[in-house]
Amino acid sequence: IVSGFIEPITEELPIEYAVELNRLIELEMEGSLG
Protein backbone atom coordinates (compact mmCIF):
# COMPACT_ATOMS: atom_id res chain seq x y z
CA ILE A 1 0.00 0.00 0.00
CA VAL A 2 2.76 2.42 0.96
CA SER A 3 4.90 1.69 -2.09
CA GLY A 4 1.85 2.03 -4.33
CA PHE A 5 1.16 5.46 -2.88
CA ILE A 6 4.77 6.63 -3.11
CA GLU A 7 5.55 5.24 -6.56
CA PRO A 8 3.72 7.94 -8.61
CA ILE A 9 5.54 10.61 -6.59
CA THR A 10 9.03 9.13 -6.87
CA GLU A 11 8.71 8.89 -10.65
CA GLU A 12 8.77 12.69 -10.80
CA LEU A 13 11.80 13.00 -8.52
CA PRO A 14 15.51 12.39 -9.15
CA ILE A 15 16.67 8.82 -8.57
CA GLU A 16 18.92 9.84 -5.68
CA TYR A 17 16.02 11.41 -3.81
CA ALA A 18 13.79 8.40 -4.47
CA VAL A 19 16.44 6.06 -3.04
CA GLU A 20 16.78 8.17 0.13
CA LEU A 21 13.00 8.31 0.47
CA ASN A 22 12.79 4.51 0.18
CA ARG A 23 15.45 4.16 2.89
CA LEU A 24 13.46 6.37 5.25
CA ILE A 25 10.29 4.40 4.57
CA GLU A 26 12.06 1.12 5.27
CA LEU A 27 13.46 2.45 8.55
CA GLU A 28 10.03 3.69 9.63
CA MET A 29 8.47 0.33 8.79
CA GLU A 30 11.17 -1.55 10.70
CA GLY A 31 10.69 0.75 13.70
CA SER A 32 6.91 0.30 13.73
CA LEU A 33 7.17 -3.48 13.32
CA GLY A 34 10.01 -4.06 15.78
URGIFEN-V371382 format. One record per backbone hydrogen bond with DSSP energy under -1.0 kcal/mol. CO is the residue of the C=O (numbers start at 1). NH is the residue of the N-H. If there is no record, write none. Layout:
# URGIFEN-V371382
CO_NH / CO_NH
This chain:
# URGIFEN-V371382
1_5 / 2_6 / 3_7 / 6_9 / 6_10 / 7_11 / 9_12 / 10_13 / 14_18 / 15_19 / 16_20 / 17_21 / 18_22 / 19_23 / 20_24 / 21_25 / 22_26 / 23_27 / 24_28 / 25_29 / 26_30 / 27_31 / 28_32 / 29_33 / 30_34
